[in-house]
Amino acid sequence: MTLLFAIAVIGLYHFINIRFFNLDLTKRTKEALFVVRNETDIDRTVVLYSVGKLEPNELQEKIDSLLITAPKRIGVNLCHWDKIPKSLIEKYKSNSIVVFANCRDKRINSLSQIIGDHNTVTHFKTDRQDYFELQLTDFKGRGNEIERINYGPKLHYPFDKGELTDSYFWFNPDHLKGKTILLGYMGDYLTDSIYYYQDCRITPLNRYYGENNIPPDMYDIEISANIMRTINDKDFIDEVNQVVRILIILAFSLLNVTILTFAKTRWTIVNLIIATLLFIILTGTGSFLLVFMFDKRYYLEMDELPLILFITTVFTVIMNISEKRASPQQNVSAMVR
């Protein structure tokens, strides 16, 4: 009966976003995984520059200057512009080094990022090889239609990214040679915080991730850089499939019921203390398992676990108390006979 409750709750979570007061520890842990883990290395093969308020003719001069440094590729995302700079794109059409993001449709060179509910981005598409980021990395896929973005540490100005207008800062042929250069909008002026809410999204690195109505924390071109870092470092995260996920949750439920059944005493208060401690221990163990699996590059979701443990705990404790009260009555009936 208890396991049937567990399965029912798992099913409900697919249709209802249940918040279990402040006890949904596994859900909170999942939402903080990219923040609490050890930081990954920055991809030194990718350099970012903000185009800011540059006009098409000014941007052309910068791209020509960058080509002199012999980069591997130059990826250009101008989706913040109202009009497509057709003349600029046409100029570099025959140059395989320069790749422009397609912002108007889902065809060749479109962004691979998947924009989810509430403007969040956690995955990118790999069902084709002609997406913007995949073109820049020559990635052929791993057989999956989508991949989870393994967000690395946040890029900081002026060390990992810069203003394209600051030629004195970035024009270093030895530094740029053989690298992939990304040009895109990161605000009218580059700052450590986001003040220009255009072409920017919410990512798992957001300090308020998982809450409602929160401001974005990363521009599209930076998300492209994280997608490319995932690909270049082969630092992919595999999703734990539904069957395995459900079996793990049911195993926790079964363990909870078994311990409560065999550890029961004749004192109700002691049974309640045992149940409370067990709930805390198993919930904490579930959260630890999420972090451990994530460190091994497996993404496991167990949002339902605290609620299921609560239901199985309450149900089992009530059953134990009922059995305890029934035992004296049975003994009295036996003596009367």
NORLIN-V170774 format. One record per residue. N is the residue number from 1. PSI is psi in whole degrees, -180 to 180 (999 if undefined). Layout:
n: (N	N)
psi: (PSI	PSI)
This chain:
n: (1	2	3	4	5	6	7	8	9	10	11	12	13	14	15	16	17	18	19	20	21	22	23	24	25	26	27	28	29	30	31	32	33	34	35	36	37	38	39	40	41	42	43	44	45	46	47	48	49	50	51	52	53	54	55	56	57	58	59	60	61	62	63	64	65	66	67	68	69	70	71	72	73	74	75	76	77	78	79	80	81	82	83	84	85	86	87	88	89	90	91	92	93	94	95	96	97	98	99	100	101	102	103	104	105	106	107	108	109	110	111	112	113	114	115	116	117	118	119	120	121	122	123	124	125	126	127	128	129	130	131	132	133	134	135	136	137	138	139	140	141	142	143	144	145	146	147	148	149	150	151	152	153	154	155	156	157	158	159	160	161	162	163	164	165	166	167	168	169	170	171	172	173	174	175	176	177	178	179	180	181	182	183	184	185	186	187	188	189	190	191	192	193	194	195	196	197	198	199	200	201	202	203	204	205	206	207	208	209	210	211	212	213	214	215	216	217	218	219	220	221	222	223	224	225	226	227	228	229	230	231	232	233	234	235	236	237	238	239	240	241	242	243	244	245	246	247	248	249	250	251	252	253	254	255	256	257	258	259	260	261	262	263	264	265	266	267	268	269	270	271	272	273	274	275	276	277	278	279	280	281	282	283	284	285	286	287	288	289	290	291	292	293	294	295	296	297	298	299	300	301	302	303	304	305	306	307	308	309	310	311	312	313	314	315	316	317	318	319	320	321	322	323	324	325	326	327	328	329	330	331	332	333	334	335	336	337)
psi: (-43	-42	-30	-38	-43	-45	-38	-41	-41	-41	-39	-34	-19	-18	-25	133	90	127	117	70	-129	17	1	66	-40	-35	-42	-37	-43	-42	-18	7	-42	-13	-41	-17	169	139	139	166	149	140	105	-2	-5	134	136	139	136	132	-14	-123	22	143	163	-44	-34	-39	-37	-43	-41	-42	-42	-38	-40	-35	-28	-29	0	56	164	-49	157	114	127	121	109	35	-12	-14	143	-35	146	126	74	-41	-38	-44	-40	-35	-35	16	-37	-1	109	-13	-35	123	123	137	138	112	-6	-24	-176	21	-157	138	15	158	142	-11	144	115	113	-161	143	28	28	149	116	-19	163	153	141	22	-13	163	4	17	157	-55	-34	-32	-40	-23	-5	35	130	-2	166	13	1	149	-27	157	151	135	123	87	129	-166	152	140	139	141	135	21	-42	-12	162	176	130	-23	-19	72	-36	-23	-44	-16	88	95	-38	-33	-34	-15	129	3	163	124	127	127	127	178	124	45	157	-37	138	127	168	-24	158	122	-11	105	62	130	45	153	174	129	169	-9	-7	132	-20	18	134	-16	172	151	56	153	155	164	-4	135	157	-41	-31	-36	-40	-40	-39	-36	-44	-35	-43	-44	-49	-38	-1	40	58	152	121	134	131	126	164	-41	-49	-42	-47	-40	-38	-44	-42	-34	-42	-43	-45	-41	-41	-49	-42	-47	-44	-34	-42	-13	8	148	-178	-6	121	-42	-38	-40	-39	-39	-43	-44	-42	-46	-40	-40	-45	-45	-47	-38	-43	-39	-39	-43	-41	-40	-39	-47	-42	-46	-40	-38	-28	9	39	133	112	132	127	49	-32	-17	-51	-43	-41	-42	-39	-46	-47	-34	-50	-46	-46	-40	-43	-43	-41	-41	-41	-42	-38	-42	-30	-28	-49	-38	-39	-38	-41	-44	-37	-39	-38	-40	999)
